Amino acid sequence: MSAFTHLEMRAHAQSHMNQTSSDDTVRRRAPAAERNRDAVLSVLARVLPPSGVVLEIASGTGQHAVHCAAALPGIVWQPSDLDAQARDSIAAWRAHAGLANLNAPLALDVLSDDWGIAKAAAIVCINMIHIAPWEAAEALFRGAGARLDAGGVLFLYGPYRRNGAHTAPSNDAFDQQLRARDPRWGVREMEAVEALGEKAGFTLVETVAMPANNFSVVFEKRA
C-alpha cells in the first residue's frame, strides 16, 4: 500500500491546489509553489552539482520541475510522483515548457525498493515528509542512500520544529491541521530528520531559513 497520494494530501492539507483550463485542464498550479519557487531555486542553484541527473521525489504539480530545469540547463531533471493525476500534470507542464533536460515523470513510491532509477547525482524532495507517514521519511533516506554516491546532495524543503518547538504560530496551526487529517502526518522535528540522515550515511551540512517559516535542509552523502 502506498505511503501517500501526493496531490490529494496537498489539497487537503494546504487548500492551495487549483486546476487550470490550459493544456486540456491537466496542467495544475499550486499557488504555494509559485510563491516559493525562486527562493527554493536560489538554494538549489548553489548546492546542486552542475551536471548529472537530479531526481525530484513527489513533484506534485510539476511547477518546480519546470522552473528548475529551465534555470539549470546543465542538469537533467527527473520528476516523479506516485499519484497518476500528478504525473499527468507534470507531463503537461513538460510539454508546455518544451525543455530538453526535463524527463517524463516516474511513478515512484518511496516505500518501494524499486524507484525506477538506480543512480542520481542529487535528490530533491519539496513539501513531502510532513504530509506523509514517518515511514516515508525513513524510506526516502534509505532510498537516497542507495542511489547517491559520496558527496551526493539530498535537499529537503518544508516546515520543521526545532529543539522541540515550532518556529512560528502558523506552523503550529498547520501541524494541528495535518494531524487532524491523519495522525501519522505532522511537521517534523529537525533533529529527528537529521538523525535519520546520520543513520543512512548522510551529514547535515546546511539549513537555510526560507520565507513563510520554512527551511531548506541540505544533506551530503558521506564517503
DATAQUI-V325795 format. One record per residue. N is the residue number from 0. SS is DSSP state (A for helix, B for strand, O for the rest). OMEGA is omega as a letter, one per 20 degrees, with the letter a starting at -180 (999 if undefined). Layout:
n=[N;N]
ss=[SS;SS]
omega=[OMEGA;OMEGA]
//
This chain:
n=[0;1;2;3;4;5;6;7;8;9;10;11;12;13;14;15;16;17;18;19;20;21;22;23;24;25;26;27;28;29;30;31;32;33;34;35;36;37;38;39;40;41;42;43;44;45;46;47;48;49;50;51;52;53;54;55;56;57;58;59;60;61;62;63;64;65;66;67;68;69;70;71;72;73;74;75;76;77;78;79;80;81;82;83;84;85;86;87;88;89;90;91;92;93;94;95;96;97;98;99;100;101;102;103;104;105;106;107;108;109;110;111;112;113;114;115;116;117;118;119;120;121;122;123;124;125;126;127;128;129;130;131;132;133;134;135;136;137;138;139;140;141;142;143;144;145;146;147;148;149;150;151;152;153;154;155;156;157;158;159;160;161;162;163;164;165;166;167;168;169;170;171;172;173;174;175;176;177;178;179;180;181;182;183;184;185;186;187;188;189;190;191;192;193;194;195;196;197;198;199;200;201;202;203;204;205;206;207;208;209;210;211;212;213;214;215;216;217;218;219;220;221;222]
ss=[O;O;O;O;O;A;A;A;A;A;A;A;A;A;O;O;B;B;B;O;O;O;A;A;A;O;O;B;B;B;A;A;A;A;A;A;A;A;A;A;A;A;A;A;A;A;A;O;O;O;O;B;B;B;B;B;B;O;O;O;O;O;A;A;A;A;A;A;A;A;A;O;O;O;B;B;B;B;O;B;O;O;O;A;A;A;A;A;A;A;A;A;A;A;A;A;A;O;O;O;O;B;O;O;O;B;O;O;O;O;O;O;O;O;O;O;O;O;O;O;O;B;B;B;B;B;O;O;A;A;A;O;O;A;A;A;A;A;A;A;A;A;A;A;A;A;A;O;O;O;O;O;B;B;B;B;B;B;O;B;B;B;O;O;B;B;O;O;A;A;A;A;A;A;A;A;A;A;A;A;A;O;O;O;O;O;O;B;B;A;A;A;A;A;A;A;A;A;A;O;O;B;B;B;B;B;B;B;B;B;A;A;A;B;B;B;B;B;B;B;B;O;O]
omega=[a;r;a;r;b;a;a;a;r;a;a;a;a;r;a;a;r;r;a;r;a;r;r;r;a;a;a;r;r;a;r;r;r;a;a;a;a;r;r;a;a;r;a;a;a;a;a;r;a;a;a;a;r;r;r;r;r;a;r;a;a;a;r;a;r;a;a;r;r;a;a;a;r;a;r;a;a;r;r;r;r;a;a;r;r;r;r;r;r;a;r;r;r;r;a;a;r;a;a;a;r;a;r;a;r;r;a;r;a;a;r;r;a;r;a;r;a;a;r;r;r;r;a;r;a;r;r;a;r;r;a;r;r;r;r;r;r;a;r;a;r;r;r;r;a;a;r;r;r;a;r;a;r;a;r;r;r;r;r;r;r;a;r;a;r;a;r;r;a;r;r;r;r;r;r;r;r;a;r;r;r;a;a;r;r;r;a;r;r;a;r;r;r;r;r;r;r;a;a;r;a;r;r;a;a;r;a;r;a;r;r;r;r;r;r;a;a;r;r;a;r;r;999]
//
